[in-house]
Amino acid sequence: MFKDILLAIDLNDIDAASRAIDYVRDTASNCGARVHVVTVVPDFSMSIVGSFFPEGFEGKALEEARTRLKSLSAEWFGGSLKVQNIVAHGTVYQEVMAAAKKTKADLIVVCSGSRDLKDYLLGTNAARIVRHADVSVTVIR
């Protein structure tokens, strides 16, 4: 049924991500699908914000994200499936949507995050992905 599954995770919320692993592993195994695991390192949005961080901060954050994602992916999938790790940089939902397009994902799996007040006022990344996706989206609560 699915050929390419995109799993979007937040490296700062591994508990939420780990809730989706069994679903993704089972679905990919049953369909013979490839798994693409994406995480996004947010950008500063405004240059003035970036001026408060030390030089090279974004590069170090991206490298740390690559290392952590590679380790987690190996732990979660252990070579039993075809897995591609993607570390993106920018606005979370836009980068997830771009990764879905680039990988030709026919299923996007996202985890619902916290239910903080800010999520009710601004809308969550998961909600934006659901609204804008051209393919099926599974939200793991």
TAWOKA-V32456 format. One line per field, one symbol per residue. ss: DSSP state (H for helix, E for strand, L for the rest). phi: phi as a letter, one per 20 degrees, with the letter a starting at -180 (. if undefined). burial: 1 if it has 16 or more other C-alpha atoms within 10 Angstrom, else 0. A space follows every 50 residues. Layout:
ss = ???
phi = ???
burial = ???
This chain:
ss = LLLEEEEEELLLLHHHHHHHHHHHHHHHHHHLLEEEEEEEEELLLLHHHH LLLLLLHHHHHHHHHHHHHHHHHHHHHLLLLLEEEEEEEELHHHHHHHHH HHHLLLEEEEELLLLLHHHHHHLLHHHHHHHHLLLEEEEEL
phi = .ddcdddecdfecfgffffefgffffffffemeeddddccefefmcffff fedfgngfffffffffffffffffffdlnfcfcdecddcqegffffffff ffelfdbddcdfefdfggffednefgfffgfdfecfcddee
burial = 00011111111000011001100110110000111111111000000000 00000001000100110011011000100000101111100111111011 00001111111110000000000111001100100011010
